[in-house]
Amino acid sequence: MQDNTTKAVISLLDNAVYRVVDGKLEQVDKPKDGFGEQTIYWQDGKPHRYKVSYTKR
């Protein structure tokens, strides 16, 4: 069995959400202001796209 792993280093001090697509790590954008929501859409077993929205009080 071959080991095809790749490692990435991230800071655990930063509040963030990440997604991995085809071996590449990508930080998901944060909501700009107020109360936020991040929605990830999957297609064929992979995270395909995401939506970031927010509301203000």
Distance bins in CASP14 RR format, pairs under 12 A and 6 or more apart:
PFRMAT RR
TARGET T0000
AUTHOR 0000-0000-0000
RMODE 2
METHOD distances of the structure
MODEL  1
4 23 0 0 0 0 1 0 0 0 0 0 0
5 20 0 0 0 0 0 1 0 0 0 0 0
5 23 0 0 0 0 1 0 0 0 0 0 0
6 20 0 0 0 0 1 0 0 0 0 0 0
6 22 0 0 0 0 0 1 0 0 0 0 0
6 23 1 0 0 1 0 0 0 0 0 0 0
6 24 0 0 0 0 1 0 0 0 0 0 0
6 25 0 0 0 0 1 0 0 0 0 0 0
7 20 0 0 0 0 0 1 0 0 0 0 0
7 23 0 0 0 0 0 1 0 0 0 0 0
7 25 0 0 0 0 1 0 0 0 0 0 0
8 18 0 0 0 0 1 0 0 0 0 0 0
8 19 0 0 0 0 0 1 0 0 0 0 0
8 20 0 0 0 0 1 0 0 0 0 0 0
8 23 0 0 0 0 1 0 0 0 0 0 0
8 24 0 0 0 0 1 0 0 0 0 0 0
8 25 1 0 1 0 0 0 0 0 0 0 0
8 26 0 0 0 0 0 1 0 0 0 0 0
8 27 0 0 0 0 0 1 0 0 0 0 0
9 18 0 0 0 0 0 1 0 0 0 0 0
9 25 0 0 0 0 1 0 0 0 0 0 0
10 16 1 0 0 1 0 0 0 0 0 0 0
10 17 0 0 0 0 0 1 0 0 0 0 0
10 18 1 0 0 1 0 0 0 0 0 0 0
10 20 0 0 0 0 0 1 0 0 0 0 0
10 25 1 0 0 1 0 0 0 0 0 0 0
10 26 0 0 0 0 0 1 0 0 0 0 0
10 27 0 0 0 0 1 0 0 0 0 0 0
11 18 0 0 0 0 0 1 0 0 0 0 0
11 27 0 0 0 0 0 1 0 0 0 0 0
12 18 0 0 0 0 0 1 0 0 0 0 0
14 27 0 0 0 0 1 0 0 0 0 0 0
14 30 0 0 0 0 0 1 0 0 0 0 0
15 27 0 0 0 0 0 1 0 0 0 0 0
15 28 0 0 0 0 0 1 0 0 0 0 0
15 30 0 0 0 0 1 0 0 0 0 0 0
15 31 0 0 0 0 0 1 0 0 0 0 0
16 25 0 0 0 0 0 1 0 0 0 0 0
16 26 0 0 0 0 0 1 0 0 0 0 0
16 27 1 0 1 0 0 0 0 0 0 0 0
16 28 1 0 0 1 0 0 0 0 0 0 0
16 29 0 0 0 0 1 0 0 0 0 0 0
16 30 1 0 0 1 0 0 0 0 0 0 0
16 38 0 0 0 0 0 1 0 0 0 0 0
17 25 0 0 0 0 0 1 0 0 0 0 0
17 26 0 0 0 0 1 0 0 0 0 0 0
17 27 1 0 0 1 0 0 0 0 0 0 0
17 28 1 0 1 0 0 0 0 0 0 0 0
17 29 0 0 0 0 1 0 0 0 0 0 0
17 30 0 0 0 0 1 0 0 0 0 0 0
17 31 0 0 0 0 0 1 0 0 0 0 0
17 36 0 0 0 0 0 1 0 0 0 0 0
17 37 0 0 0 0 0 1 0 0 0 0 0
17 38 1 0 1 0 0 0 0 0 0 0 0
17 39 0 0 0 0 0 1 0 0 0 0 0
17 40 0 0 0 0 1 0 0 0 0 0 0
17 47 0 0 0 0 0 1 0 0 0 0 0
17 50 0 0 0 0 1 0 0 0 0 0 0
17 52 0 0 0 0 1 0 0 0 0 0 0
18 24 0 0 0 0 0 1 0 0 0 0 0
18 25 1 0 1 0 0 0 0 0 0 0 0
18 26 1 0 0 1 0 0 0 0 0 0 0
18 27 1 0 1 0 0 0 0 0 0 0 0
18 28 1 0 0 1 0 0 0 0 0 0 0
18 29 0 0 0 0 0 1 0 0 0 0 0
18 30 0 0 0 0 0 1 0 0 0 0 0
18 38 0 0 0 0 0 1 0 0 0 0 0
18 40 0 0 0 0 0 1 0 0 0 0 0
18 47 0 0 0 0 0 1 0 0 0 0 0
18 50 0 0 0 0 0 1 0 0 0 0 0
19 25 1 0 0 1 0 0 0 0 0 0 0
19 26 1 0 1 0 0 0 0 0 0 0 0
19 27 0 0 0 0 1 0 0 0 0 0 0
19 28 1 0 1 0 0 0 0 0 0 0 0
19 29 0 0 0 0 0 1 0 0 0 0 0
19 38 0 0 0 0 1 0 0 0 0 0 0
19 39 0 0 0 0 0 1 0 0 0 0 0
19 40 1 0 0 1 0 0 0 0 0 0 0
19 41 0 0 0 0 0 1 0 0 0 0 0
19 42 0 0 0 0 0 1 0 0 0 0 0
19 46 0 0 0 0 1 0 0 0 0 0 0
19 47 1 0 1 0 0 0 0 0 0 0 0
19 48 0 0 0 0 1 0 0 0 0 0 0
19 49 0 0 0 0 1 0 0 0 0 0 0
19 50 1 0 0 1 0 0 0 0 0 0 0
20 26 1 0 0 1 0 0 0 0 0 0 0
20 27 0 0 0 0 0 1 0 0 0 0 0
20 28 0 0 0 0 0 1 0 0 0 0 0
20 40 0 0 0 0 0 1 0 0 0 0 0
20 45 0 0 0 0 0 1 0 0 0 0 0
20 46 0 0 0 0 1 0 0 0 0 0 0
20 47 1 0 0 1 0 0 0 0 0 0 0
21 28 0 0 0 0 0 1 0 0 0 0 0
21 40 0 0 0 0 0 1 0 0 0 0 0
21 41 0 0 0 0 0 1 0 0 0 0 0
21 42 0 0 0 0 0 1 0 0 0 0 0
21 43 0 0 0 0 0 1 0 0 0 0 0
21 44 0 0 0 0 0 1 0 0 0 0 0
21 45 0 0 0 0 0 1 0 0 0 0 0
21 46 1 0 1 0 0 0 0 0 0 0 0
21 47 1 0 1 0 0 0 0 0 0 0 0
21 48 0 0 0 0 1 0 0 0 0 0 0
21 49 0 0 0 0 1 0 0 0 0 0 0
21 50 0 0 0 0 0 1 0 0 0 0 0
22 44 0 0 0 0 0 1 0 0 0 0 0
22 45 0 0 0 0 0 1 0 0 0 0 0
22 46 1 0 0 1 0 0 0 0 0 0 0
22 47 0 0 0 0 0 1 0 0 0 0 0
22 48 0 0 0 0 0 1 0 0 0 0 0
23 46 0 0 0 0 0 1 0 0 0 0 0
23 47 0 0 0 0 0 1 0 0 0 0 0
24 46 0 0 0 0 0 1 0 0 0 0 0
24 47 0 0 0 0 0 1 0 0 0 0 0
25 47 0 0 0 0 0 1 0 0 0 0 0
26 40 0 0 0 0 0 1 0 0 0 0 0
26 47 0 0 0 0 1 0 0 0 0 0 0
26 49 0 0 0 0 0 1 0 0 0 0 0
26 50 0 0 0 0 1 0 0 0 0 0 0
27 38 0 0 0 0 0 1 0 0 0 0 0
27 50 0 0 0 0 0 1 0 0 0 0 0
27 52 0 0 0 0 0 1 0 0 0 0 0
28 36 0 0 0 0 0 1 0 0 0 0 0
28 37 0 0 0 0 0 1 0 0 0 0 0
28 38 1 0 1 0 0 0 0 0 0 0 0
28 39 0 0 0 0 1 0 0 0 0 0 0
28 40 1 0 0 1 0 0 0 0 0 0 0
28 41 0 0 0 0 0 1 0 0 0 0 0
28 47 0 0 0 0 1 0 0 0 0 0 0
28 49 0 0 0 0 0 1 0 0 0 0 0
28 50 1 0 1 0 0 0 0 0 0 0 0
28 51 0 0 0 0 1 0 0 0 0 0 0
28 52 1 0 0 1 0 0 0 0 0 0 0
29 36 0 0 0 0 0 1 0 0 0 0 0
29 37 0 0 0 0 0 1 0 0 0 0 0
29 38 1 0 0 1 0 0 0 0 0 0 0
29 39 0 0 0 0 0 1 0 0 0 0 0
29 40 0 0 0 0 0 1 0 0 0 0 0
29 49 0 0 0 0 0 1 0 0 0 0 0
29 50 1 0 0 1 0 0 0 0 0 0 0
29 51 0 0 0 0 1 0 0 0 0 0 0
29 52 1 0 1 0 0 0 0 0 0 0 0
29 53 0 0 0 0 0 1 0 0 0 0 0
29 54 0 0 0 0 0 1 0 0 0 0 0
30 36 0 0 0 0 1 0 0 0 0 0 0
30 37 0 0 0 0 0 1 0 0 0 0 0
30 38 0 0 0 0 1 0 0 0 0 0 0
30 50 0 0 0 0 0 1 0 0 0 0 0
30 52 1 0 0 1 0 0 0 0 0 0 0
30 53 0 0 0 0 0 1 0 0 0 0 0
30 54 0 0 0 0 1 0 0 0 0 0 0
31 37 1 0 0 1 0 0 0 0 0 0 0
31 38 1 0 0 1 0 0 0 0 0 0 0
31 39 0 0 0 0 0 1 0 0 0 0 0
31 50 0 0 0 0 0 1 0 0 0 0 0
31 51 0 0 0 0 0 1 0 0 0 0 0
31 52 1 0 1 0 0 0 0 0 0 0 0
31 53 1 0 0 1 0 0 0 0 0 0 0
31 54 1 1 0 0 0 0 0 0 0 0 0
31 55 0 0 0 0 1 0 0 0 0 0 0
31 56 0 0 0 0 0 1 0 0 0 0 0
32 52 0 0 0 0 1 0 0 0 0 0 0
32 53 0 0 0 0 1 0 0 0 0 0 0
32 54 1 0 0 1 0 0 0 0 0 0 0
32 55 0 0 0 0 0 1 0 0 0 0 0
32 56 0 0 0 0 1 0 0 0 0 0 0
33 52 0 0 0 0 0 1 0 0 0 0 0
33 53 0 0 0 0 0 1 0 0 0 0 0
33 54 1 0 1 0 0 0 0 0 0 0 0
33 55 0 0 0 0 1 0 0 0 0 0 0
33 56 1 0 0 1 0 0 0 0 0 0 0
33 57 0 0 0 0 0 1 0 0 0 0 0
34 52 0 0 0 0 0 1 0 0 0 0 0
34 53 0 0 0 0 0 1 0 0 0 0 0
34 54 1 0 1 0 0 0 0 0 0 0 0
34 55 1 0 0 1 0 0 0 0 0 0 0
34 56 1 0 1 0 0 0 0 0 0 0 0
34 57 1 0 0 1 0 0 0 0 0 0 0
35 53 0 0 0 0 1 0 0 0 0 0 0
35 54 1 0 0 1 0 0 0 0 0 0 0
35 55 1 0 1 0 0 0 0 0 0 0 0
35 56 1 0 0 1 0 0 0 0 0 0 0
35 57 1 0 0 1 0 0 0 0 0 0 0
36 51 0 0 0 0 0 1 0 0 0 0 0
36 52 1 0 0 1 0 0 0 0 0 0 0
36 53 1 0 0 1 0 0 0 0 0 0 0
36 54 1 0 1 0 0 0 0 0 0 0 0
36 55 1 0 0 1 0 0 0 0 0 0 0
36 56 0 0 0 0 1 0 0 0 0 0 0
36 57 0 0 0 0 0 1 0 0 0 0 0
37 50 0 0 0 0 0 1 0 0 0 0 0
37 51 0 0 0 0 1 0 0 0 0 0 0
37 52 1 0 0 1 0 0 0 0 0 0 0
37 53 1 0 1 0 0 0 0 0 0 0 0
37 54 1 0 0 1 0 0 0 0 0 0 0
37 55 0 0 0 0 1 0 0 0 0 0 0
38 47 0 0 0 0 0 1 0 0 0 0 0
38 49 0 0 0 0 0 1 0 0 0 0 0
38 50 1 0 0 1 0 0 0 0 0 0 0
38 51 1 0 0 1 0 0 0 0 0 0 0
38 52 1 0 1 0 0 0 0 0 0 0 0
38 53 0 0 0 0 1 0 0 0 0 0 0
38 54 0 0 0 0 1 0 0 0 0 0 0
39 47 0 0 0 0 0 1 0 0 0 0 0
39 48 0 0 0 0 0 1 0 0 0 0 0
39 49 0 0 0 0 1 0 0 0 0 0 0
39 50 1 0 0 1 0 0 0 0 0 0 0
39 51 1 0 1 0 0 0 0 0 0 0 0
39 52 1 0 0 1 0 0 0 0 0 0 0
39 53 1 0 0 1 0 0 0 0 0 0 0
40 46 0 0 0 0 0 1 0 0 0 0 0
40 47 1 0 1 0 0 0 0 0 0 0 0
40 48 0 0 0 0 1 0 0 0 0 0 0
40 49 1 0 0 1 0 0 0 0 0 0 0
40 50 1 0 1 0 0 0 0 0 0 0 0
40 51 0 0 0 0 1 0 0 0 0 0 0
40 52 0 0 0 0 0 1 0 0 0 0 0
41 47 1 0 0 1 0 0 0 0 0 0 0
41 48 1 0 1 0 0 0 0 0 0 0 0
41 49 1 0 1 0 0 0 0 0 0 0 0
41 50 1 0 0 1 0 0 0 0 0 0 0
41 51 1 0 0 1 0 0 0 0 0 0 0
42 48 1 0 0 1 0 0 0 0 0 0 0
42 49 0 0 0 0 1 0 0 0 0 0 0
42 50 0 0 0 0 0 1 0 0 0 0 0
43 49 0 0 0 0 1 0 0 0 0 0 0
43 50 0 0 0 0 0 1 0 0 0 0 0
END
